[in-house]
């Protein structure tokens, strides 16, 4: 198996997108390619077919490579649950919560898990496209590094560094990053890619010539700024869609530990929906639907929600006939009480929920991780729609919910030819809730929710996020073909660290 690693001068330089684009280019050329990220830190995650949890970016890259996501694509995933600590997930399974200092000491063990995954993938793929994390020049993180050059040196692979010119300072970023690497690491860098360029390329050419002369490394391409490129975000929350003539307003409170906000990407892309993330100090008033999202730390985010005064606004919203939805952790918050007997999230044994539905949740040490198919009956919400609809999604949660409210489920999960109730609908039909992430990915459930909100006869068809993603990936691949020196990149892949830079 041949390996190429994409590192960046900063976070959000474009590593995830570039790896996805190159994966699609290579698979379109007939290669059996797989994505890989040794260590990821993100609250957006996905469930693999083999029952584990990986970063959302690697799940997207797997789609780009046209392969099923597997735990080896992201052997170490860190999900922050405080400013100094995170849940550590190894080979798809949560092993514990660690503070940053303790994890630094754990890196030697983590590297063995990374190398184990690398070697397993070597048996199944022609090319491994690897994404680094943050910057390789973080001096304080160099010891026992497994996310960038530590990994590259361990597997002896070449590196390409990408930088975002839109933020400014691109030449300083690239030269400075290279200067802060060791001699062996500098030799491993085979070229640069500049990302998100706007304007006339001729105005950049003198800078590119200087950069190549200054570093002795070739510039392998300048990618343009891709307006409206809509792909699953690794962690950053996408901007509101700012629809001027929306038929419905949906507000999502932006919780500190909000997870899997990609749940709302299909809504954000709809021309009839004004989706807004409500930030600290802002009001939930004026929404047609309030959706309480998933959370990596439900108890902490519930306390934050209450501290913002949002509980009172949600209650008022319901009194005036508004609708509320809860997804995963947001579902748990809607109940009477959340119990934490094993102190999974805090040292508090229990916390009062929003008390909008008659059920309780007990957080468990074992995390539920599974891809699921489900059925939503035609009469589930408001007796709207003439047909039942099927949908697919995934569950990622710690906790079991029980109580009278769950006798009126929103969905039924299909498992071993049996139907298992999921979520609930309030008796007054104003609140719905589910553990299922990806609820809006298929058009039919979205249409049913819009009908529940009184929106019928949509002027534009509801977007199928899976089809939309495919269009975006092919668009990205086409741009890579047009603007990257793919012959040189292929030469780097074939020759590895022995590549002679081609000017």
Secondary structure, DSSP 4 states (H G I P E B T S, - for coil): -EEEEEEESSTTSSHHHHHHHHHHHHHHTT--EEEE-SEEE-S-EEE-TTS-EEEHHHHHHHHHHTS---GGGGSEEEEESSSSEEEEEETTEEEEEEEHHHHHHHHHHHHHHHHHHHHHHHTT-SEEEEEEEEETT-GGG-TT--SSHHHHHHHT-EEEEEEEGGGS-HHHHHHHHHHTS-HHHHHHEEEEEEEEE-S-GGGTHHHHHHHHHHHS--EEEEEEP-TT-----SSSPPPP---TT-SEEEEEE--TTEE-GGGGHHHHT-TTEEEEEEPTT---TT-SEEEE-EESSHHHHHHHHHHTTHHHHHHHHHHTT-EEEEETHHHHHTSSEEE-TT-SS-S-SEEE----SS-EEEEEEEEEEEEEEEEE-TTSSTT--SS-EEEEEEEEEEEEEESGGGGS-SEEEEETTEEEEESEE-TTS-EEEES-BTTTSSHHHHHHHHHHTT--S-SSPPP-HHHHHHHHHHHHHHHHHHHB-HHHHHHHHHHGGGPPP--
